[in-house]
């Protein structure tokens, strides 16, 4: 049986770095009024009032059309409002006015990320890093790109550059840990997750990730403790609840594991992973009919849940549904469950 680990690396909220406020003299001139509108626009951004911010930046730009900071921050506001065309127009104008500002290119990369234009995103990140090789956020997002591409050494290098510039960058430690874990450098992963937790002790997903390293080491007691800490920070964080149940299952505490999976489904009745985990419990209890039903529910919720096809195949084999189990093993193999190939070769005809 295969149980899915949950490794989470956090994508930061899509927004650029807001520029610093500007000082306003007494006896305001029209240009100084523009600066006041700009500062009020930044305050609106902090309140997540992006429409209000756009209105205020508009006023600032009417009085001062070459106000590159107002263009830059209006681009961020437009990005939050999903008006990517206007966001790109603003950031391009800001870049023309201030071509040496690396944050212009970084913000443009985030606009492309919002549009799922990854190639264009990478070009903008590279332009940013050409101006500021140590730019922490740009290096972080390059690391994300390499991680998703499976280029783990490059990902680790980028995260390390981000940390070198910003030693308090908790998310970079977290994601570097995930890359190290993918390379089976479990001790290195533990060190980085612990550093991330020291910087961000309220983040449930980091406790969850660290728990999964200890689970991989079969240290189920420590893993369960960390998953529980994740849930103490965020009781609704279902990946930790699913993972805690899986750790209990692997530690042969079937009753408690089942309780965790059922609790997941109370909070999220469409959770495919929880249904499949219940199928795993049923298989260990030799309740193959329930296992088949639970795996079928998992597949109903997510047709690409490979482990669910694998579990249903086991249940069908034990129920002597030979044709059905072979079809499920074939589908599980197609979806990346490598163990299914053995059953196809030994139990199923070509």
N, C-alpha and C positions, 0 to 999 in steps of 0.2 A: 504493500500500500504506500501511496505517496501522499505526504502532507505538505501543503504549500506554506512556505515561510513568507512572512510579510516584511519586506525591506522597503523602507520608505525613505526617499530623499526628498526634502522639501524644496519645491519651486517657490521662491519668494514672490510675494504679491507683485503683479506686473505694474511697476511704477518706477520712474527714474528718481534720481536724487533731486529733491527740491533745492533751488538755489537759496542762498542766504538772503535775509531781509536787507533792505538798504536804509540808510539813515535819512531822516527827513528834517529839514531845517524849519524854523518858525517863519511865519509870513509866507505862506505857500505860493509858489509860482505854479503855472500850469504843468510844468514838468514835474515839480515836486508833488502835485496832486496825483500825477500818473504813478509816482513811486508809492504814494499812499494806497492807491487802488491796487497796485501790485502786492504790497504787503498784506492788505486785506484779502487778496486772492489766495495768498499762501495760507492764511488763517482758515479760509474756507476749505482749502485742500485738506488741512489737518482734521477738519470736521467731516471729511468725505462729502462735502457739498460741492460736487464737481461742476454742476450747472452754475451755481453761484460763482464759483471760481472763474469759469469761462467768462461770465458777464463782467467780472471785475478786471480780468486781464484784457478783455476787449476795450474797456474804458482806458486802461493804461496805454494800450497800443494806439488808440485814436490820438491821444496827446503826444505820444512818443513812438512813432512807427518802427524805429530801429532799436527798440528795447528788447534785446536778445533774451534776457532772463524771463521776460513776460511771455515771449514766444515759446521758449523752452518749457515753461511750466504749463502753458495752455496746451501744449502738445501732450503732456502727461495727463492733464484733465480730459482731453479728448480721447486719449487711450482708455481711460477708465470708463468713459461713456461709450466705448466701442465705435467711435467715429474715427476709424483709422486713416481715412483719406485726408481729413483735416489735420490729424495729428502729424502725419508725414509732411504735409505742406508746411506746418509750423516748424518742425524740427529742421527741415531743409533750409528755411529762411534763417533760423537761429545759427545753423552751421555756416551759412554764407557770411553772416555778420561776425561770427567768432569761430573760424575754422580750426583753431588750436584747442578748443574745448573738447576733451575726450568724452565727457558726459553726453554731448550731443549724439555721438555715434552709439554710445551705450544705450541711450534712451531709444534711438531708432531701432536698435537690435531688439528691444522689448516690444516695440510696435510690431515688428515682423514676427516675433514669437507669438503674440496675440493672434496674428493672422495665420499661424502655423506655416510660415514661410521660412523653413529652417536654413535653406541655403543663403537667402538674403540676410537672415539673422547672423550667420557666421561671418559674412563679409563685413557687416557693421561692427561685430565684436573685434574682428581683426584690425579694422580701422581705428577703433578705440585703443587697442593694445599697442598699435604702432605709435600712438601719441603718448601713452602712459602704460608701459609694460607691466607695472605693478598694480594696475587698477583692480581692486579686489573683487568687485561685482562682475566685471567682465571675465576675469579669470575663473570665477565660480561658475558662470554660465557656460564657458568653454569646457569646464570640467563636466558639467551636466551633459553636454553634447557628446563628449568622448565616452562618458559612462554609458549612455544609451546606445552608442555605437559599438560597445564592447571593447573599446581601446582603454583598458583599465590603467595601464601605466601612464598614459597621457592624461587621463582624468586625475590621477593622484598628483601628477606634476602641477596641473592647473590649480587644484585645491590647495596645494602647498604654497603656490605663489600668492593665492588669495590670503592665506593665513599669515604669510611673511609680512604682507603689507598691513593686515588687520588681524592681530593675534586674538582678538575677541570675537572672531567670526564663527559663531557656534555652528551655523548650518554648514560651513565649509568643513569643520571637523566631523560633523555627522556624515556628510556625503563622502569624505575621504575614508571614513571608517567603513562605509558600505562598499566602496571600491576595494579596500583591503580585504574585507570579508569575502568578496567575490573571488579574490585571488588566494583564498584560504590562509591569509595572514590574520589568524584569529586574535593573536595577542596584540597585534598592531591595531586591529579594529576595536578591541576592548579599550585600549588606551585613548583612542580618538573619541569613542562614544562617551567615555567618562569625562574627557575634557569638555565635550559639548554640553554634558549635563552640568558640569561645574559653572558653565557660562549661562545656561538656560535650564535651571532646575525644575521648571514647571511644564516642560514640553513632553507630553505623553508619548509622542512618536519616538523620541530618543530612548526612553526607558524600554519601549517595545523593541526597538532595534537591538539594543544591548541584550535584552532578554533572549532574542533569537540567536545571538552568538553563543550564549551559554547553553541554549537548547541544542544547538549544533554540536556542542561539546558533550552533550548528554548529561549536563549538570542541571537536571530538571528542577531541583529545589531552588536554585538561584534564578533560573529562568522564570519560574512561577512567581517568585518574589518580585522580580522586575516588571513582569506583566501586571501584577497587582498594583505596583507603584504607578504604572501608566494609568490604570483605571482610577486610582485615587486622585490623579490630576485631572482626568477627564473620564467620567463614568460612561459617557456615550461613545468612547473610542473603541469601536467594535473590532478592529484588527487585533488589539491586545487581548480582547475577550476570546476571540477565536483562537489566537495563538496560545493563550493560557490553557484553554481546553485541549489543544493539540499536545501541549507539554504534559498535561495530566494523562492524556490517552497513551502517549509514548511511555509514561511511567506506570502504566497499567492501573491507573485510578479511573476506571471506566465510568463509574457512577458520577463522580464529580466532573469529569470531562463532559458527559452528556448534559449535566446541568448548565455548564457554561455555553454549550452550543445551543441549547434550548433558549437560554437567556438572549443570545444574539438574535434568534428568530423572533422573539417577543418584540425586540426593538426594531428589527428589520426583517419582515416576513419574506423578503425577496433575496435574502443573502445566500447566494449559491454555495459559497465555501462552507457555511454552517451546515447546510443540508448534506453536503458531501462528507463533512466530518462526522455527522450522525450516521451516515452509511458506513463509515469506518468502524464506529463503535458497534454497530449492528453486526458487522462481519466478525468482529472479535467475539461477540456474544453468540455467534452462529445463528443469528436470526436473519437468514438470507432474504426472506420475503421483504422484511422491513428495509434491509440494505438496498435491495433493488428499488423499492419505492422512494427511499431518500435520495439515492443517486439520480433517479429519474427526475425528482423535483429539482435537484441541483442543475441538471441539464436543461430543464424547462426554463430556469432562471438565467442560465448562461450556456448557450450552445457550444461555447469554446472552452468549457471546463474539462480539460483532458483527464485529470484525476477522477472526475465523476464517471466518465465512460469506463475508466479502468476498474473502479469499484463496482460498477454495475456489471461489468464483464465477469468479475469474480463471483458475484451473487448469482448471475445467470448460469455460470458453469456449475455451481453447487446445486442449483435448481434444475440441472440437466437441460438447460435451454442452449444447446450447443451452437446453433446457427446465430442466435442473438449475441452470445458472448463473443464469438469471433468477429462479428460486425463491430461490437464495442471496442475490442482490442485494436482492431484496425483503425478506428476513429481516434482512439487514445494515442496510438503511435503517430498518426498524422498531426496531432496537436502537441507533440513533443514529449510524450511520456515514453521514455526509452525502454523501460521495463516491459512494455507491452509487446515489444518485438519478440521476446523469448517465448511468450505464450502463442503468438501467431505462428512461430516456426515449429513449435512442438505439439500444439493442440489443434491447430487449424490447417485445413488444406489450402493450397494456393488457389 
